[in-house]
Amino acid sequence: MRGIAYDSFGDASVLRLRDDLPEPPVGPDVVLVRVHAAGVNPVDIGIREGHLAGAFPHHFPIVPGWDVSGTVERVGPAVVDFAPGDEVFGYVRRDDVQHGTTAELVAAPQRCLARKPESLNFAEAAALPLAGLTAYQALTEALDVGEGDRVLVHRAAGGVGFFAVQIAAALGAHVIGTASPRNHGFVTNAGAAEVLDYNAGPISEQLTKKVDAVLDLVGGAALGDAPDQVEDPSRIASIVDPVVRDLGGRYVFVRPEWHDLEELGRMSDAGQLRVAIAKAFPLEQTAAAQALVAEGHVRGKVVVTLV
């Protein structure tokens, strides 16, 4: 099997294109997916550098990637929701780290998959799962965003932020995003009613009044300013900094959830959610794709394509 893999933790130089990878095992509840595209996320860099070694068992060689879109190759005997030939997308976070999505085949627990939205191509579908689920779960579960809420989304032009703006707007919220001036139009087009420049001083001083909920995608000083941005500190959520708990807020670690994936697909097909691809790389340029994501200023999503 052809794919990208690495045999030790380290920088991007450990990534190798290989054609001798073993086909991943297909258990009873597992779907074998022929990969058309794989999303690239900051967590891929963190795993490669060994930062999650204490959170998940790791088995080398590791194929990176948790986001996928593709077609079902075959299914385990307990799988009833998918059949060979189905077009699917998903967030393939297993209980260990080894069989990722930047390879020709990935073995995905069926809970990690849903049918690909008809309105998205494979590259767009591969860009949606992890970032889209993160935004959706943070907004609907941790923050309970609803009609009429004023919601502040930090780093609104990034992968999670761009989806969060759209999802919050679809939920009926008045969305305020933060972004650099060059990205203000991009965030407004996503559905933000207001956009603030994070370089222009504390956001709490730029707001005309406090908001109902804050989604922190930055940490650090931005998170430290959050209690002055929101009416109720319990409605602060962060995906990057567990210190949010000390402020009375919620720390969000995204989980695979087929029902939420289906909702993201529904929103996409209803025209409420679109995917912005910053750049698509061929499989052999996965290291360059990860390097671009690591820069931290990508507008939208980066993907690797295999088909």
Secondary structure by P-SEA (a helix, b strand, c coil): cccccccccccccccccccccccccccccbbbbcccbbbbcaaaaaaaaccccccccccccccccccbbbbbccccccccccccccccccccccccccccccccbbbbcccccccccccccaaaaaaccaaaaaaaaaaccccccccccbbbbcccccaaaaaaaaaaaaaccbbbbbbcccaaaaaaaaccccccccccccccccccccccbbbbcccccccccccccccccccbbbccccccccccbbbbbbbbbaaaaaaaaaaaaaccbbbbbcccccccaaaaaaaaaaccccccccccccc
